[in-house]
Amino acid sequence: MTNLPRFGLSDFPGQVHYARARIRPRALRTPVVSPTWYVVLTNPKCEERAMAGLNALGYATFLPTETVWARVPKHRQKEGQSKKVKVTRPLFPGYLFFGLDKGVHPFEPVRLTDGVYSVLMNNGEYVAMPAGAIDRMREAEELGEHDKTIRLAEKLAELIGKQVAVPEGFLAGFVATIKKATEKGAEGEVIHNGKRVRVRIGLESLQGLE
């Protein structure tokens, strides 16, 4: 066998030598496909039951809620307990949203789920939610826009220090400075004959106050 000459880099001055790299196939990324969201009509006060049933079947669900103040019935009130408590309830009573991938999940099991009355349709077609609608509702809920207890507390706190004309009574027309505000009304202070006088002012008289 003839011995072939060996060449070094110095034998070819000015030449650029490229090394072959082993090319590995890149793994293909599976695109994330968001489900299409539809509307379920539930039986009365069965929103959570329907949601639990759909979740057990593998469907994505979303039940928007709101937080409000609710009055505690007298027979349930305990000594020293507040007459109002925070309650979380469905934002749209009787409705629930579910996500569906048509290639994976059929509609039929949804209609047969316990607590589900029907799926919203129009002219024989299932009504799909507009793209991004569920994300916007979730974001609003996370930001506390559906928590009416926070919104009310913030509004009442903003009234402190504001000035408003007393709407009625013997001090009607006098300017009062708001010192205290609750969901039942506000308490203002008026300077009358050199004395500080407290007056009650209804919240309806404070609407639009900046």
C-alpha positions in Angstrom: 0.0 0.0 0.0 1.4 3.4 -1.0 1.9 5.7 1.9 0.0 8.9 1.3 1.8 12.1 2.3 0.6 13.9 5.4 0.1 17.6 5.3 0.1 20.0 8.2 -1.4 23.4 8.5 2.0 24.9 7.9 2.2 23.3 4.5 -0.7 25.5 3.2 0.0 29.0 4.4 -3.0 31.4 4.0 -5.5 28.6 3.8 -8.5 28.4 6.1 -9.4 24.9 7.3 -12.9 24.0 8.4 -13.7 21.1 10.7 -16.9 19.2 10.1 -19.3 19.4 12.9 -21.7 16.6 13.7 -25.2 18.0 13.1 -27.8 16.8 15.5 -31.5 17.0 14.5 -33.3 19.7 16.6 -36.3 18.5 18.5 -39.6 20.0 17.2 -41.6 22.0 19.7 -45.2 21.1 20.0 -47.2 24.4 19.7 -49.3 25.2 22.7 -52.9 25.4 21.5 -55.3 27.2 23.8 -58.7 25.5 24.1 -61.8 27.1 22.6 -64.1 28.3 25.4 -67.9 27.7 25.5 -70.7 28.5 27.9 -72.5 26.0 30.2 -75.9 26.8 31.6 -76.2 25.1 35.0 -79.0 24.0 37.1 -80.0 26.5 39.9 -77.1 26.9 42.3 -75.1 24.1 40.7 -72.2 26.0 39.3 -69.6 24.4 41.5 -71.1 20.9 41.1 -71.0 21.2 37.4 -67.5 22.6 37.5 -66.3 19.6 39.6 -67.9 17.2 37.2 -66.3 18.7 34.2 -62.9 18.9 35.9 -63.2 15.2 36.7 -63.7 14.5 33.0 -60.6 16.5 32.1 -62.2 19.7 30.8 -60.7 23.0 31.7 -63.2 25.2 33.5 -63.5 28.8 34.7 -66.1 30.1 37.2 -65.8 33.8 37.6 -66.7 34.9 41.2 -67.2 38.1 43.1 -66.8 39.0 46.8 -69.6 41.0 48.4 -70.8 41.8 51.9 -73.7 39.7 53.1 -75.9 40.3 56.1 -75.8 37.5 58.7 -79.4 36.4 59.7 -80.3 37.3 63.2 -80.7 33.7 64.3 -77.1 33.0 63.3 -75.5 36.1 64.8 -73.2 35.5 67.7 -72.5 38.0 70.4 -69.8 40.4 69.3 -69.9 39.1 65.8 -70.2 41.5 62.9 -73.6 41.6 61.2 -72.0 41.4 57.8 -69.5 38.8 56.4 -67.6 38.5 53.2 -69.2 36.0 50.8 -67.8 34.8 47.5 -70.5 33.9 44.9 -70.6 33.4 41.1 -70.3 36.5 39.1 -72.8 35.2 36.5 -75.2 33.0 38.4 -76.2 29.9 36.4 -73.3 30.1 34.0 -69.9 28.4 33.7 -67.2 28.4 31.1 -65.4 25.3 29.9 -62.5 24.9 27.5 -62.7 22.3 24.7 -60.2 20.9 22.3 -62.3 19.5 19.5 -59.7 17.0 18.6 -59.6 15.6 22.2 -62.8 16.4 24.0 -66.4 15.9 22.6 -69.4 18.0 23.6 -71.7 15.1 24.5 -70.1 14.3 28.0 -70.5 18.0 28.9 -74.3 17.9 28.5 -74.5 14.7 30.5 -72.5 16.1 33.5 -74.2 16.4 36.8 -75.3 20.0 37.4 -75.2 20.9 33.7 -78.5 22.0 32.2 -77.3 22.6 28.7 -74.6 24.2 26.5 -75.3 27.6 25.1 -76.2 27.4 21.4 -77.4 29.8 18.7 -79.0 28.6 15.5 -77.9 25.0 16.2 -74.3 26.0 16.7 -72.4 26.0 20.0 -71.5 29.6 21.0 -67.8 30.1 21.4 -66.4 32.9 23.6 -64.4 35.6 21.8 -60.6 35.0 21.8 -59.0 36.4 24.9 -62.3 36.9 26.8 -61.5 34.3 29.5 -58.0 35.7 30.0 -59.3 39.2 30.5 -61.9 38.0 33.0 -59.2 36.0 34.9 -57.0 39.1 35.0 -59.8 41.3 36.2 -60.5 38.8 39.0 -56.8 38.6 40.0 -56.6 42.4 40.2 -59.6 42.4 42.6 -62.0 44.2 40.2 -64.7 41.7 41.3 -64.1 42.2 45.0 -66.8 44.8 45.9 -65.7 44.7 49.6 -62.3 46.2 48.6 -63.8 48.7 46.2 -66.3 49.9 48.8 -63.6 50.2 51.5 -61.4 52.2 49.2 -64.2 54.5 48.2 -65.1 55.1 51.8 -61.5 55.8 52.8 -61.2 58.3 50.0 -64.1 60.3 51.5 -62.2 61.1 54.7 -61.2 64.8 54.7 -63.5 65.8 51.8 -65.9 68.7 52.3 -69.6 68.6 51.4 -72.6 70.8 52.1 -75.0 69.5 54.7 -78.1 68.5 52.7 -80.7 68.9 55.5 -81.4 69.7 59.1 -80.8 72.9 61.0 -77.2 73.0 59.6 -78.4 72.6 56.0 -76.1 74.5 53.7 -73.1 74.5 56.1 -69.9 72.9 54.9 -69.0 69.8 56.7 -65.6 67.9 56.7 -66.0 64.2 56.5 -64.5 62.5 59.5 -65.9 59.0 59.2 -67.5 56.9 56.5 -69.2 53.5 56.5 -71.6 51.6 54.2 -74.4 53.1 56.3 -73.4 56.7 55.9 -70.8 59.4 56.7 -70.2 61.6 59.7 -69.0 65.1 59.1 -67.9 68.0 61.3 -69.3 71.5 61.0 -68.0 74.7 62.8 -71.0 76.4 64.2 -70.8 79.4 66.5 -67.2 78.5 67.2 -68.0 74.9 68.2 -67.4 71.7 66.4 -70.7 69.9 65.7 -71.0 66.4 64.3 -73.6 65.7 61.6 -74.8 62.6 59.8 -74.7 62.6 56.0 -76.2 59.9 53.8 -74.0 58.3 51.2 -76.3 59.4 48.4 -75.3 63.0 49.2 -71.7 62.1 48.6 -72.0 60.6 45.2 -69.8 62.3 42.6 -67.7 64.0 45.4 -64.1 64.4 44.3 
